[in-house]
């Protein structure tokens, strides 16, 4: 029973991120390609691959759930055994892919942080403001 609740809670928490996850992955891949080699963690490429594969599987499982839900008799609504069992099965099938996101999702933040720190001709280091220059003179 606890595992079923964990699965449901995890999927509910991930759902708002799922729609933007593809964009997050594309951004991280672009950032990773532009980072100086000495700032790249070798595990990041692997982690992005795991996240891509997990997202593909979650999207597929979501489509399967929509088909399953549409195939249920109209009397089967949330709270009925057939609906709740099908939903619990969907949550259980999604769990390992959600766990992949929980485990490897931090790579997105790490890559973004490395990209923000890296020198780039696209984002030169800003010149000190007038306030900073006058304070430095004093």
DONUDO-323857 format. One record per atom (N, C-alpha, C, O, CB): residue in one letter; x, y, z. Coordinates in steps of 0.2 Angstrom, whole numbers, plus 2048, in hexadecimal, padded with zeros to 3 digits. Glycine has a CB too. Example, Ala and Ser with C-alpha at 12.3 -4.5 7.8 and 13.67 -1.06 7.14 Angstrom:
2
A8427E4827/A83E7EA827/A8427F0827/A8477EF82A/A8397EA82D/S8407F5823/S8447FB824/S840800827/S843806828/S8467FD81D/
This chain:
138
X8047FA800/X800800800/X804806800/X80380B7FC/X7FB800806/X80A806804/X80E80C804/X81280D7FE/X8128137FB/X81480B80A/X8148087FA/X8178097F4/X81280C7EF/X8148107EB/X81A8027F1/X80C8097EF/X80780C7EA/X8068147EC/X8068187E7/X8018087EB/X8068167F2/X80581D7F3/X80B8217F1/X80B8267EF/X80481E7FB/X81181E7F3/X8188217F0/X8188227E9/X81A8277E7/X81E81D7F3/X81681D7E5/X81681D7DE/X8118237DC/X8138277D7/X8148177DB/X80B8237DF/X8068287DD/X80982F7DE/X8088347DA/X7FF8277E0/X80B8307E4/X80E8377E7/X8148397E2/X81483F7E0/X8108367EE/X8188347E0/X81E8367DC/X81C8387D5/X81E83D7D3/X8238307DC/X8178347D2/X8158367CC/X81183D7CC/X8128417C7/X8108317C9/X80D83E7D1/X80A8457D2/X80F84A7D2/X80E8507D0/X8058457D8/X8148497D6/X81984E7D7/X81D8507D0/X81F8557CF/X81E84C7DC/X81E84A7CC/X82284B7C6/X81E84E7C1/X8218517BC/X8258447C4/X81784D7C1/X81384F7BB/X8148567B9/X8148587B3/X80C84E7BD/X81585B7BD/X8168627BB/X81C8637B7/X81D8677B2/X8158677C0/X82185F7B9/X82885F7B6/X82885C7AF/X82C85D7AA/X82D85C7BA/X8248577AE/X8248527A8/X8238567A2/X82685579D/X81E84D7A9/X81F85B7A2/X81D85F79C/X82386379A/X824865794/X81786379D/X82786679E/X82D86A79D/X83486679D/X83986879B/X82E86F7A1/X83385F79E/X83A85B79F/X83D85B798/X84485B799/X8388547A1/X83A85A793/X83D85A78C/X84186078B/X847860789/X838859787/X83F86678D/X84286C78C/X84886D791/X84E86F78F/X83D87278D/X84786A797/X84D86A79C/X853866799/X85886879A/X84A8687A3/X851860796/X85685C794/X85A85F78E/X86085E78D/X853855792/X856862789/X859865783/X85D86B785/X86386C783/X85386877F/X85B86F78A/X85F87478D/X866872790/X86B87478F/X85C878792/X86586C794/X86B869797/X870867792/X876867793/X86986479C/X86E86478D/X872861787/X876866784/X87B866782/X86E85D782/X87286C782/X87587277F/X87B875784/X880876781/X87087777D/X87987578A/X87E87878F/X88487478F/X88A87678F/X87B879796/X88386D790/X888868790/X88D86978A/X89386878B/X885861791/X88A869784/X88E86A77E/X89387077E/X89887077B/X88A86A778/X891875782/X89487B782/X89987C787/X89D881788/X88F881782/X89987878C/X89D878792/X8A4876790/X8A687278C/X89B874798/X8A987A793/X8B0878793/X8B1871795/X8AE86F79A/X8B587D796/X8B586D792/X8B6866794/X8B886579B/X8B586079F/X8BB862790/X8BC86979E/X8BE8687A5/X8B986A7AA/X8BA8687B0/X8C486D7A6/X8B386C7A8/X8AD86D7AD/X8A88687AC/X8A38687B0/X8AA8747AB/X8A98637A8/X8A385E7A6/X8A58587AB/X8AA8557AB/X8A385C79F/X89F8567AE/X89F8507B2/X89E84A7AD/X89984A7A9/X89A8507B8/X8A28457AD/X8A183F7A8/X89A83C7A9/X8978397A4/X8A683A7A9/X89783C7AF/X8918397B0/X88B83C7AD/X88583A7AC/X8908387B7/X88C8437AB/X8868477A9/X8838447A2/X87D8447A2/X88884E7A8/X88784279E/X88483F797/X880839799/X87B838796/X88A83E793/X88383579D/X87F82F79F/X8788317A2/X87382E7A1/X88382A7A4/X8798357A7/X8738377AB/X86D83A7A6/X8678397A7/X87583C7B0/X87083E7A1/X86B84179D/X86883C799/X86283C797/X86E846798/X86B837797/X869831793/X86482D797/X85E82B795/X86E82C791/X86582C79E/X8608297A2/X85A82D7A2/X85482A7A2/X8638287A9/X85A8337A3/X8558387A4/X85083879D/X84A83879E/X85783F7A5/X854838798/X850837791/X84C831791/X84683178F/X85583878B/X85082B792/X84C825792/X846824797/X841822795/X85181F793/X84782779D/X8428277A2/X83C82B79F/X8368297A0/X8458297A8/X83D83179D/X83883579A/X834832795/X82E832794/X83B83C798/X83882F790/X83482B78A/X83082678D/X82A82578B/X83A828786/X832822792/X82E81D795/X828820799/X82381D798/X83281979A/X82982579C/X8248297A0/X81E82B79B/X81882B79C/X82682E7A4/X82182E796/X81C830791/X81882A78E/X81282B78D/X81F83478B/X81B82578C/X81881F78A/X81381C78F/X80D81A78D/X81D81A788/X81581C795/X81081979A/X80A81E79B/X80581C79D/X8148197A1/X80C82479A/X80682979B/X801828795/X7FB828797/X80983179B/X80382778F/X7FF82578A/X7FB81F78B/X7F581E78A/X803825783/X7FF81A78E/X7FB81378F/X7F6814794/X7F1812794/X80080E792/X7F7819799/X7F281A79F/X7EC81D79C/X7E781C79D/X7F581E7A4/X7ED822797/X7E8825794/X7E3820790/X7DD821790/X7EA82B78F/X7E781C78D/X7E3817789/X7DF81278E/X7D981078D/X7E8813784/X7E3810793/X7DF80C798/X7D980F79B/X7D480C79C/X7E480A79D/X7DA81579D/X7D58197A0/X7CF81A79C/X7C981979E/X7D78207A3/X7D081B795/X7CB81C790/X7C781578F/X7C181578D/X7CE81E78A/X7CB810790/X7C880978F/X7C4806795/X7C0802794/X7CD80478D/X7C480A79A/X7C18077A0/X7B980979F/X7B880E79C/X7C380B7A7/X7B58057A2/X7AE8077A1/X7AC80D7A5/X7B080F7AA/X7A98017A5/X7A78117A3/X7A68177A5/X7A48177AD/X7A581C7B0/X7A081B7A2/X7A28127AF/X7A08117B6/X7A78117BB/X7A78127C1/X79C80B7B8/X7AC80F7B7/X7B380F7BB/X7B68167BC/X7B98187B7/X7B880A7B8/X7B58197C1/X7B88207C3/X7BD81F7C8/X7BD81A7CB/X7B28257C5/X7C08247CA/X7C58247D0/X7C18227D6/X7BB8257D7/X7C882B7D1/X7C481D7D9/X7C081B7DF/X7BD8147DE/X7BC8107E3/X7BB8207E2/X7BD8127D8/X7BA80B7D7/X7C08077D6/X7C68097D4/X7B680B7D0/X7BF8007D8/X7C57FC7D8/X7C97FB7D1/X7CF7FB7D1/X7C37F57DA/X7C57FA7CC/X7C87F97C5/X7CC8007C3/X7D27FF7C1/X7C37F87C0/X7CA8057C4/X7CD80C7C3/X7D380C7C7/X7D980D7C5/X7C98127C4/X7D280B7CE/X7D880C7D2/X7DD8077D1/X7E38097D2/X7D580C7DA/X7DC8017D0/X7E17FC7CE/X7E57FE7C8/X7EB7FD7C8/X7DD7F57CD/X7E18007C3/X7E58027BC/X7E98087BE/X7EF8087BB/X7E08037B7/X7E780C7C2/X7EB8127C3/X7F18107C7/X7F78137C6/X7E78187C7/X7F080C7CC/X7F680A7D0/X7FB8067CC/X8018067CD/X7F38057D6/X7F98027C7/X7FD7FF7C3/X8018047BF/X8078037BE/X7F97FA7BE/X7FE8097BC/X80180E7B9/X8078117BD/X80C8127BB/X7FC8137B6/X8058137C3/X80A8167C8/X8108117C9/X8158147C9/X8068187CE/X80E80B7CA/X8148067CB/X8188067C5/X81E8057C6/X8117FF7CD/X8158067BF/X81A8057B9/X81E80B7B8/X82380B7B5/X8158047B3/X81B8117BA/X81F8177BA/X8258187BF/X82981C7BE/X81A81D7BA/X8248157C4/X8298167CA/X8308167C8/X83381B7CA/X8278117CF/X8328117C5/X83A8117C4/X83C8167BF/X8428197C0/X83B80A7C0/X8388197BB/X83A81E7B7/X83A8257BA/X83E8297B9/X83581F7B0/X8358257BF/X83582B7C4/X83B82B7C8/X83E8307CA/X82E82B7C8/X83D8257CA/X8438247CF/X8498277CB/X84E82A7CE/X84381D7D1/X8498257C4/X84F8277C0/X84F82F7C0/X8558327C1/X84E8257B9/X84A8327C0/X84A83A7C0/X84C83C7C7/X84F8417C7/X84383C7BE/X8498397CC/X84B83B7D3/X85383A7D4/X85683E7D7/X8478377D8/X8568357D1/X85D8337D2/X8618377CE/X86683A7D0/X85E82C7D0/X85F8387C7/X86483B7C2/X8628437C1/X8668467BD/X8648377BC/X85C8457C3/X85A84B7C1/X85E8517C3/X85E8577C0/X85384C7C4/X8628507C9/X8678557CB/X86C8577C6/X86F85C7C6/X86A8537D2/X86D8537C1/X8728547BC/X87085A7B8/X87485E7B6/X87384E7B7/X86985B7B7/X8678617B3/X8698687B7/X86B86C7B4/X85F8617B3/X8688687BE/X86A86D7C2/X87286E7C2/X8748747C1/X86886D7C9/X8768697C2/X87D8697C2/X88086C7BB/X8848707BB/X8808627C3/X87D86A7B6/X87F86C7AF/X87D8737AF/X8818777AC/X87B8687AA/X8778757B1/X87587C7B0/X87A8817B5/X87C8867B3/X86E87D7B3/X87C87E7BB/X8808827BF/X8878837BC/X88A8887BC/X88187F7C6/X88A87D7B9/X89087E7B5/X8908827AF/X8958867AE/X8928767B3/X88A8827AC/X88A8877A6/X88A88E7A8/X88C8937A5/X8848857A2/X8878907AE/X8868977B0/X88D8997B3/X88F89F7B2/X8818977B6/X8918947B5/X8988967B8/X89D8977B2/X8A289A7B3/X89A8917BD/X89C8937AC/X8A18937A7/X8A18997A3/X89C89C7A2/X89F88D7A2/X8A789B7A1/X8A88A179D/X8A689F796/X8A7899794/X8AF8A379D/X8A28A3793/X8A08A278C/X8A08A8788/X89E8AE78B/X89989F78C/X8A18A8782/X8A18AE77D/X89A8B077D/X8988B677B/X8A48AD776/X8958AC77E/X88E8AD77E/X88C8B1784/X8878B5784/X88A8A777D/X88F8B0789/X88D8B3790/X8948B6793/X8968B3798/X8898AE794/X8968BB791/X89D8BE794/X89B8C079B/X8968C179D/X89F8C4790/X8A18C079F/X8A18C27A6/X89F8C97A6/X8A28CD7A2/X8A78C17A9/X89A8CB7A9/X8978D27A9/X89D8D77AC/X8A08D57B1/X8918D37AD/X89D8DD7A9/X8A28E27AC/X89F8E47B2/X8998E57B3/X8A28E87A7/X8A38E67B7/X8A18E97BD/X89C8EF7BC/X89E8F37B8/X8A68EB7C2/X8978F07C0/X8938F67C0/X8968FC7C2/X89C8FB7C5/X88C8F57C4/X8949027C1/X8979087C3/X8979087CB/X89C90B7CE/X89390E7C1/X8929057CE/X8929057D6/X8989017D8/X89C9037DD/X88C9027D8/X8998FB7D5/X89F8F77D7/X8A68FA7D5/X8AA8F97D9/X89E8F07D3/X8A68FD7D0/X8AC9017CE/X8AE9067D3/X8B49077D5/X8AC9037C7/X8A990A7D4/X8AA9107D9/X8AC90D7E0/X8B09107E4/X8A49157D9/X8A99087E2/X8AA9057E9/X8B19027E9/X8B59027EE/X8A58FF7EA/X8B48FF7E3/X8BA8FC7E3/X8C09027E3/X8C59017E5/X8BB8F87DC/X8BE9087E1/X8C390D7E1/X8C49107E8/X8C99137E9/X8C19137DC/X8BF9107EC/X8C09127F3/X8C490F7F7/X8C59107FD/X8B99137F6/
